Every structure is written in structure tokens, then in C-alpha cells.
Amino acid sequence: MPVTVLIVDDSKLARIVAGKALAELQPDWQKAEAGSAAQAHEVIAAQPVDVALIDFNMAEKDGLELAGELHAMRPDMPIAIITANIQDEIIARARAIGAAFVPKPVSADSLEAFLSGAALRLRSAKA
């Protein structure tokens, strides 16, 4: 069963960079993209999503708010907050809702631990 990763970032370039890092680490996984929290909800309503990578700084709703909504809908979904805004409060808020923290700029190195853990959680859930 294919794994689909939703990349949510209001920057197209940031989505491309995250997508390339994802493809390098998990070439068999599929990606879906959204440029806003509203688009993210549309994607999730239209197709199955297994993992979410969410930018913290977005216009209408910050990534932690969206992550909280996704976590309420799918408590088992691995979620990472991606941001260059590395503050203890943001990291603590991400962890409080069960989300990982990945610093920008996103690279294969920065995503590797999160994606490995996500793959393990998905395999365990399907077993």
C-alpha cells in the first residue's frame, strides 16, 4: 500500500525542496501538496494521507493550529512542523500535540529521523 505525504507550505519553493528531500529518502512514497491550511483540508478530504509535513508560518492559520486539527482527526498520523523559527515555545507546542519538529531549510538529513519514525509507526499500525 503506497504511503502519501502531504507537504503544506505557502512557499512553492519550500514545497519543492521538501518534496526532493522526501523523494531522496523514500522514493516509493507519494506526495501531495497544499499551499494553505484550507488546501490541506481539501487534499485530505479528497485522498488518503498518511504523513504530514507542515510549515509553521502560514498566512491564514499557523502550522501548529493545522497540525492540531489533523491530530484530532487522525491521532495516529505522523506530523512534523517545519520552520526556520526555532524557538523553545514552538518546539514545546509541537511536541504537546504529538508533532515532530524539523528545522528549515529542509534537507534529507533533517527529515531522515522523522521519516524513519513515521515509516515504523505506519508499519506497526498496519501490522
Order of alpha helices (4+ residues) and beta strands (2+ residues): beta-alpha-beta-alpha-beta-alpha-beta-alpha-beta-alpha
